[in-house]
Amino acid sequence: MQRHLFNIDDIDIAEFEALCSQSVNAEDHPFSSDIEQKVVIYNGDSIRSVIGTPQAGELKNELHHCLKDGPGVLVIQKAFPNSQVIDRATEVFKEIISAEKNTTESRGDHFAKPGENERIWNALQKFCERDTEAFVAYYKNPILRFVSEAWLGPFFQMTSQVNIIKPGGQAQQPHRDYHLGFQDDSLISEFPVASQINSQFLTLQGAVAHTDMKTSSGPTLLLPFSQQYQLGYMAWRNPEFIEYFQNNCVQLPLKKGDAAFFSPALFHAGGNNTESSDRIANLLQISSAFAKAMESVDRAKMTKLIYPVLLAGKQAKLLSADETKTVAASVVEGYPFPTNLDSDSPMEGSAPETVQALMERALSEEWSVDRFCDC
């Protein structure tokens, strides 16, 4: 009988090393512009030119392969080609940080001591609340939606945390991410290995560079192919695995506006910032429609905030229908469940109308703000 439950004694460094010794096959990534240190590089303009064309499905398939069966990480250069959009968002983030410093609440971090760096939890909602127009300009970026759907399919749930690593900021311990990356080994061992493997398909990790990031500023250290190790959620704390990571990880510099996306199962760690300036990134944690996101987001409130901006943009012909859908994809509930089927019964088909579908209909028919918000 096949074994399905494992514990910490079953991890195997030799198997891990063999997986991480693989090379990237360039033929598997025909849309890429380069492969550097086993990281697949894409040009943002090239991706934008493919979105909406017959080749889009082929590119999505390639991106999914890269994250699952390839090195597990990709970088999109010039994912945000307009630096003004990035700079405006950065200013909003700094305003939020300044406002939160005036509170007496102590804010922790996953890997650093409180106060050592700057962190904005639930940055998605806070950004939307503080400057909705800047938020829409940021999240209308088609690359965010395209890559998210390539890994997770439609109706994903966007969340975001801003991380500012100050000069002298220390490197993180290598780790895997949410879900099981945040659980103790003893608890992880209670999950059948199939569940452990499947959990990585419920989340996509992303990072948008809001500053130029030389390697000396500590952009993320990565271990390509490490996401393929099935028992990795129980292995990342093991000293042998940590040593292997430290001896074999790679690190790429990023320019402001570049974005990295990787499997949550990839062994990775933020690096040391030995520069004299801050390293600023908007960390995107994007969840499948079938998963519980890590953060609670008031999507109903955000939906009411963005609707007037999307409606005005549409009426002024400043936002295309696809751009409004792209913003909505990062904000509005797109999956119809869970719901109360007594009050939200399906009128056609097997599922009730989603809020995303309702917003799309409202924008198409140019409902007033009051009419939409009263729904």
C-alpha positions as CSV (number, residue, x, y, z in Angstrom):
1,M,0.0,0.0,0.0
2,Q,1.3,3.5,-0.9
3,R,2.3,5.6,2.1
4,H,0.5,8.9,2.5
5,L,1.6,10.2,6.0
6,F,5.2,11.2,6.7
7,N,7.0,12.8,9.6
8,I,10.2,14.8,10.1
9,D,12.4,11.7,10.1
10,D,11.5,11.0,6.5
11,I,13.0,14.1,5.0
12,D,15.9,13.3,2.6
13,I,18.6,15.9,1.8
14,A,20.0,13.7,-1.0
15,E,16.6,13.7,-2.8
16,F,16.4,17.5,-2.2
17,E,19.8,18.1,-3.7
18,A,19.0,16.0,-6.8
19,L,15.9,18.1,-7.5
20,C,17.7,21.4,-7.0
21,S,20.5,20.3,-9.3
22,Q,18.2,20.4,-12.3
23,S,18.8,22.8,-15.2
24,V,16.2,25.0,-16.9
25,N,15.3,23.9,-20.4
26,A,15.1,27.0,-22.5
27,E,12.8,25.1,-25.0
28,D,10.1,25.0,-22.4
29,H,10.1,28.8,-22.2
30,P,9.9,30.2,-25.8
31,F,8.2,33.4,-24.6
32,S,11.0,34.3,-22.2
33,S,13.7,36.8,-22.9
34,D,16.5,35.2,-20.9
35,I,17.4,32.6,-18.2
36,E,19.7,33.8,-15.5
37,Q,20.9,31.7,-12.6
38,K,18.0,29.3,-13.3
39,V,15.4,32.1,-13.1
40,V,13.3,32.6,-16.1
41,I,13.1,36.2,-17.2
42,Y,10.3,37.8,-19.2
43,N,9.9,41.2,-20.8
44,G,6.8,43.1,-19.6
45,D,6.2,44.7,-22.9
46,S,6.3,41.3,-24.6
47,I,3.8,39.8,-22.2
48,R,1.4,42.8,-22.6
49,S,1.6,42.3,-26.4
50,V,0.4,38.7,-26.0
51,I,-2.4,39.3,-23.6
52,G,-5.7,39.1,-25.4
53,T,-4.3,37.4,-28.5
54,P,-4.6,33.7,-29.6
55,Q,-1.2,33.1,-28.0
56,A,-2.3,34.1,-24.6
57,G,-3.3,30.5,-23.6
58,E,0.1,29.2,-24.7
59,L,1.9,31.8,-22.5
60,K,-0.3,31.0,-19.5
61,N,0.6,27.4,-19.9
62,E,4.3,28.3,-20.1
63,L,4.1,30.4,-16.9
64,H,2.3,27.6,-15.1
65,H,4.9,25.1,-16.2
66,C,7.7,27.4,-15.0
67,L,6.2,27.6,-11.5
68,K,5.2,24.0,-11.2
69,D,7.6,21.8,-13.2
70,G,10.3,24.3,-13.9
71,P,12.5,26.4,-11.5
72,G,9.4,27.7,-9.6
73,V,10.3,31.3,-10.1
74,L,10.1,33.9,-12.8
75,V,10.9,37.6,-13.1
76,I,9.0,40.1,-15.3
77,Q,11.1,43.1,-16.2
78,K,9.2,46.3,-16.5
79,A,6.0,44.7,-15.2
80,F,5.1,48.3,-14.3
81,P,6.4,50.4,-17.2
82,N,5.2,53.7,-15.7
83,S,7.4,54.7,-12.8
84,Q,4.9,57.4,-11.8
85,V,2.3,54.7,-10.9
86,I,4.9,53.0,-8.6
87,D,6.1,56.3,-7.1
88,R,2.6,57.4,-6.3
89,A,1.8,54.1,-4.6
90,T,5.1,54.3,-2.6
91,E,4.1,57.7,-1.3
92,V,0.7,56.3,-0.2
93,F,2.5,53.5,1.5
94,K,4.7,55.9,3.4
95,E,1.7,58.0,4.4
96,I,0.1,54.8,5.8
97,I,3.2,53.9,7.7
98,S,3.5,57.4,9.2
99,A,-0.2,57.3,10.3
100,E,0.2,53.9,11.9
101,K,3.3,55.0,13.8
102,N,1.1,57.4,15.7
103,T,-0.8,54.6,17.2
104,T,0.3,52.7,20.3
105,E,-0.3,49.3,18.7
106,S,2.7,47.0,18.5
107,R,3.1,45.5,15.1
108,G,4.9,42.2,14.6
109,D,6.6,40.6,11.6
110,H,7.0,37.0,10.4
111,F,10.8,37.1,10.4
112,A,12.0,40.3,12.0
113,K,11.7,42.0,15.4
114,P,8.9,44.5,15.7
115,G,10.2,47.9,14.6
116,E,13.3,46.6,12.9
117,N,11.8,47.2,9.5
118,E,8.5,48.7,8.2
119,R,5.6,46.6,7.4
120,I,2.0,47.3,6.3
121,W,-0.4,44.5,6.9
122,N,-3.5,44.4,4.6
123,A,-1.9,47.0,2.4
124,L,-4.4,46.2,-0.4
125,Q,-7.4,47.6,1.6
126,K,-5.4,50.4,3.2
127,F,-4.1,51.6,-0.2
128,C,-7.6,51.4,-1.7
129,E,-9.1,53.4,1.3
130,R,-6.4,56.1,1.3
131,D,-6.1,56.9,-2.5
132,T,-8.6,54.9,-4.6
133,E,-7.6,56.6,-7.9
134,A,-3.9,55.6,-7.3
135,F,-5.0,52.1,-6.3
136,V,-7.0,51.7,-9.6
137,A,-4.0,53.0,-11.6
138,Y,-1.8,50.4,-9.9
139,Y,-4.1,47.4,-10.0
140,K,-5.3,47.9,-13.6
141,N,-2.0,46.4,-14.7
142,P,-2.9,43.4,-16.9
143,I,0.2,41.4,-15.9
144,L,-1.0,41.0,-12.3
145,R,-4.3,39.4,-13.4
146,F,-2.6,37.4,-16.2
147,V,0.0,35.7,-14.1
148,S,-2.4,35.1,-11.2
149,E,-4.8,33.4,-13.5
150,A,-2.0,31.3,-15.1
151,W,-1.3,29.8,-11.7
152,L,-4.6,29.9,-9.9
153,G,-7.3,30.2,-12.5
154,P,-10.1,32.8,-12.3
155,F,-11.7,34.4,-9.2
156,F,-8.4,34.6,-7.3
157,Q,-8.2,36.6,-4.1
158,M,-5.6,39.4,-4.0
159,T,-3.9,40.4,-0.8
160,S,-0.8,42.6,-0.2
161,Q,1.7,43.4,2.4
162,V,4.3,46.2,2.0
163,N,7.8,45.5,3.3
164,I,10.4,48.2,3.7
165,I,13.8,46.8,4.7
166,K,16.0,49.5,6.3
167,P,19.8,49.8,5.8
168,G,21.3,47.1,7.9
169,G,18.2,44.9,7.7
170,Q,19.1,41.3,8.3
171,A,18.5,38.3,6.0
172,Q,15.6,36.0,6.8
173,Q,15.9,32.3,7.4
174,P,15.1,30.3,4.3
175,H,11.5,29.1,4.4
176,R,8.4,28.2,2.5
177,D,5.2,30.3,2.6
178,Y,1.6,30.2,3.5
179,H,-0.3,27.9,4.0
180,L,1.8,25.1,5.5
181,G,5.0,27.2,5.6
182,F,3.5,28.9,8.7
183,Q,2.8,25.7,10.6
184,D,4.9,23.6,13.0
185,D,6.5,20.4,11.7
186,S,4.4,18.3,14.1
187,L,1.2,19.8,12.7
188,I,2.3,19.5,9.1
189,S,2.9,15.8,9.5
190,E,-0.8,15.3,10.3
191,F,-1.6,16.4,6.7
192,P,-1.4,13.6,4.1
193,V,1.4,14.4,1.7
194,A,-1.1,14.9,-1.2
195,S,-2.6,17.8,0.8
196,Q,0.8,19.2,1.5
197,I,1.6,19.2,-2.2
198,N,-1.7,20.5,-3.2
199,S,-1.5,23.4,-0.8
200,Q,1.2,25.1,-3.0
201,F,-1.4,25.4,-5.8
202,L,-3.6,27.5,-3.6
203,T,-1.3,30.5,-3.4
204,L,0.9,32.6,-5.7
205,Q,3.7,34.7,-4.2
206,G,4.6,38.0,-5.9
207,A,6.8,40.9,-5.2
208,V,6.8,44.3,-7.0
209,A,10.0,46.3,-6.7
210,H,9.3,49.9,-5.6
211,T,13.0,50.7,-5.6
212,D,15.9,49.6,-7.6
213,M,17.3,46.6,-5.8
214,K,21.0,45.8,-6.2
215,T,22.0,42.4,-4.8
216,S,23.7,44.3,-2.0
217,S,20.3,45.7,-0.9
218,G,19.1,42.1,-0.3
219,P,16.5,41.1,-2.9
220,T,15.0,37.7,-2.3
221,L,17.3,34.7,-2.2
222,L,15.9,31.9,-4.2
223,L,16.6,28.1,-4.6
224,P,15.2,27.1,-8.0
225,F,13.4,23.7,-8.2
226,S,13.1,23.4,-4.4
227,Q,9.3,23.7,-4.7
228,Q,9.4,20.2,-6.2
229,Y,10.5,18.5,-3.0
230,Q,7.3,16.8,-1.6
231,L,8.3,16.9,2.1
232,G,9.7,20.4,1.9
233,Y,7.2,21.9,4.4
234,M,8.8,19.7,7.1
235,A,12.3,20.3,5.9
236,W,13.0,24.0,5.7
237,R,13.9,24.3,9.4
238,N,16.4,21.4,9.2
239,P,20.1,22.6,9.5
240,E,21.2,20.4,6.5
241,F,18.6,22.0,4.3
242,I,19.4,25.5,5.5
243,E,23.1,24.9,4.8
244,Y,22.3,23.7,1.3
245,F,20.2,26.7,0.7
246,Q,22.9,29.1,1.8
247,N,25.4,27.4,-0.4
248,N,23.3,27.2,-3.5
249,C,20.7,30.0,-3.5
250,V,20.6,32.6,-6.2
251,Q,19.8,36.3,-6.2
252,L,18.9,38.7,-9.0
253,P,19.0,42.4,-8.9
254,L,15.7,44.1,-9.8
255,K,14.8,47.5,-11.2
256,K,11.9,49.6,-9.9
257,G,8.8,48.3,-11.6
258,D,10.1,44.7,-12.0
259,A,8.0,41.9,-10.5
260,A,9.0,38.4,-9.3
261,F,6.5,35.6,-9.0
262,F,7.2,32.2,-7.4
263,S,5.6,29.1,-5.9
264,P,4.9,29.4,-2.2
265,A,6.7,26.0,-1.9
266,L,10.0,27.5,-3.2
267,F,12.7,27.8,-0.5
268,H,13.4,31.6,-0.3
269,A,14.5,34.3,2.0
270,G,14.9,38.1,2.0
271,G,18.6,39.1,2.0
272,N,20.8,41.5,4.0
273,N,20.4,45.1,3.1
274,T,23.9,46.5,3.1
275,E,23.0,49.6,1.1
276,S,22.4,53.0,2.6
277,S,18.8,53.2,1.4
278,D,15.6,51.3,2.0
279,R,14.5,48.3,0.0
280,I,10.8,48.6,-0.7
281,A,8.6,45.9,-2.1
282,N,4.8,45.4,-2.4
283,L,4.5,41.7,-1.5
284,L,1.5,40.1,-3.3
285,Q,0.0,37.0,-1.8
286,I,-2.7,35.8,-4.2
287,S,-5.0,33.0,-3.2
288,S,-7.1,30.6,-5.2
289,A,-10.9,30.9,-5.2
290,F,-10.9,27.5,-3.4
291,A,-8.6,28.7,-0.5
292,K,-8.7,30.8,2.6
293,A,-6.5,33.9,2.1
294,M,-4.2,34.7,5.0
295,E,-5.6,38.2,5.6
296,S,-9.2,39.3,6.1
297,V,-10.1,42.0,3.5
298,D,-13.3,44.0,3.5
299,R,-14.0,43.5,-0.2
300,A,-17.5,44.8,0.1
301,K,-16.2,48.2,1.3
302,M,-13.5,48.2,-1.3
303,T,-16.0,47.4,-4.1
304,K,-18.0,50.4,-3.2
305,L,-14.9,52.6,-3.2
306,I,-13.6,51.5,-6.6
307,Y,-17.0,51.6,-8.4
308,P,-17.2,55.4,-8.8
309,V,-13.6,55.6,-10.0
310,L,-14.2,52.8,-12.5
311,L,-17.5,54.3,-13.7
312,A,-15.9,57.7,-14.2
313,G,-13.0,56.2,-16.0
314,K,-15.2,54.3,-18.3
315,Q,-17.4,57.3,-19.1
316,A,-14.4,59.5,-19.8
317,K,-12.9,56.7,-21.9
318,L,-9.8,56.6,-19.6
319,L,-10.4,53.0,-18.6
320,S,-11.1,50.1,-21.0
321,A,-13.5,47.4,-20.2
322,D,-10.6,45.0,-19.8
323,E,-8.9,47.4,-17.4
324,T,-12.0,47.7,-15.2
325,K,-12.3,43.9,-15.2
326,T,-8.6,43.7,-14.2
327,V,-9.1,46.0,-11.2
328,A,-12.2,44.2,-10.2
329,A,-10.4,40.9,-10.3
330,S,-8.1,42.1,-7.5
331,V,-10.9,43.5,-5.3
332,V,-14.3,42.1,-6.0
333,E,-15.6,38.7,-5.0
334,G,-15.6,36.6,-8.1
335,Y,-16.5,33.2,-6.7
336,P,-20.2,32.7,-5.6
337,F,-19.6,30.5,-2.6
338,P,-19.9,30.3,0.4
339,T,-23.3,32.0,0.4
340,N,-26.7,31.8,2.0
341,L,-28.8,29.9,-0.6
342,D,-32.0,30.9,1.1
343,S,-31.5,34.6,0.3
344,D,-29.0,34.2,-2.6
345,S,-30.6,31.5,-4.7
346,P,-29.4,30.7,-8.2
347,M,-31.7,32.3,-10.7
348,E,-30.0,30.7,-13.7
349,G,-27.7,27.7,-13.7
350,S,-26.3,26.2,-10.5
351,A,-24.7,29.3,-8.9
352,P,-25.9,32.7,-7.9
353,E,-24.6,35.8,-9.7
354,T,-21.2,36.9,-8.4
355,V,-20.4,40.4,-7.2
356,Q,-17.8,40.6,-10.1
357,A,-20.5,39.8,-12.6
358,L,-22.9,42.3,-11.0
359,M,-20.3,45.0,-11.2
360,E,-19.5,44.2,-14.8
361,R,-23.3,44.5,-15.6
362,A,-23.6,47.7,-13.6
363,L,-20.6,49.3,-15.5
364,S,-21.9,48.1,-18.8
365,E,-25.3,49.7,-18.1
366,E,-23.7,52.7,-16.3
367,W,-25.7,52.3,-13.1
368,S,-25.5,55.3,-10.7
369,V,-23.2,54.9,-7.7
370,D,-26.2,54.9,-5.4
371,R,-28.0,52.2,-7.3
372,F,-24.9,50.0,-7.3
373,C,-24.0,50.5,-3.7
374,D,-27.6,49.8,-2.6
375,C,-27.5,46.3,-4.2
